[in-house]
Amino acid sequence: MDIKQLQYLVALAEERHFTRAAERCHVTQPTLSGRIRQLEQELGVPIVERGQRYHDLTPEGRRVLQWAQAILRDCAAMDEELTALKGGLAGQVALGVVPSALPMVVALTRTMRDHYPEVRFAVYSRTSDEILREIQEFQLDAGITYLDNEPVRHMTTLDLYTERYRLFVPRAHPWARRKSVTWREAADEPLCLLTPNMQNRRIIDQAFERVGQTPVIQMETDSIINLWAHIKYAGLSSVLPEYFRDLLASDTRIATIALDDTRPSYRVGLITLERDPLSPLVSALFETCRNSRFFPLDADPAPG
């Protein structure tokens, strides 16, 4: 068994197609198939369900895949540490982020860039469930998600900020000059919200339930940009984290109003798989978060 065989297996599981997996690994399809078959012979278990096309991994194959992902992640961590010893931390961090927190990521990436200019980020919009699953499957290095509303098990966590909420309406709305409205009043508005699979949406639904109201949902989306567009151009209203007030401050066609009869707040934090030691990149990410002041976003960035 060697590293190449494990890389081929992970590629096949993610691509679910022999030819695409081979192209990704820069080998021929017969080479990839032959090396995986060789791995089956060496381990003495079937890994791939055989057929004319890729169907799925066997139960044994799924367990082998989990070990392969862990081994490859450890190899990558070793390379990161050796690179750091030779002259500085470098590499890419794959970070999954719940949509409502995406605007806040710049505070983290900006600070990391100032401390470690050779570190790059790949940021993906994900639901909270997807973040947990993809971290466990070693597709993501870390995530930014809610820490309170639903369990975050077998993860190392670090608080980043507390999320609170405001009502966002078109500037021409009759309430635009009000300082506050109640959640009961907001429930009667034509709302655009994130889709129910998003934890942010479940949090907002719970807030309405606490005041005995069922909101009127005119449009659901998994995109914050789409919410903004529907407030601005379609005349809908939305409940969004209060820091969007600063992000949209220059948009004169949108107004924000405090929601005053209950103020739910939820911790948003950085998470990664609980393991010892952490990879150097993830360890640096957590250390930077512990030692830096990220918010508010409009703070002047450090030179660099």
C-alpha angles and dihedrals in degrees: 000000000000140000094262092060090053092048090051091050093051091047091050093049092050098041095038088207129089097217095047091046090051092049090050090052092044094238134109120270093245090052093052093045092047094050092050090048088050089052089053090053093048093049094039095228135100110252104176127044102239124233141117089286135025109279107166145301120280118244087260089048092054090054091048088050092055091052091045092053092049093047093049091048090052090049090051090049090051090052090049092052093048090049090051091050090051096053119316145333114291139162140077129296116209105212126186116203133186108242096246090057098047095098089055094056092082089069090059098041092045092054093045090050090053092052099035111024093179094059116098130194135219107195120196129189107232140160117250090254092051091050092054093046096046093048089051089049091048093242090118127040095206143343143214111222145131116297101191114041100059131018119276103197130185091008135121106230138192127187115239106171145328119258120219129172143238136180113251117203138167113275089244091058115120089236095051093106096044117110094215146002132191126249086242090059092044090055090067093055121099096253136197112201140164117277120276093253088067116091090219088061092048089052092052092046089053091051091055091046090055090062093043097250136128111207125227106244113198098169137014126195141162091224126087089199089057090052090052091049093051092050092049102039108019100043095240126139129226142190110232138163110283094242088071085074089072093042092053096037093113092052103094092188094068129067129190128212131193118247102223115177096068128010110201113189130185133193116243116198151164116264137184137166112290105248139132120258105023116216112268092248094051091042090053090048092055093042091051090051092050094050102038136073106228105173145107095043094219092065111122111266118241114259115268 
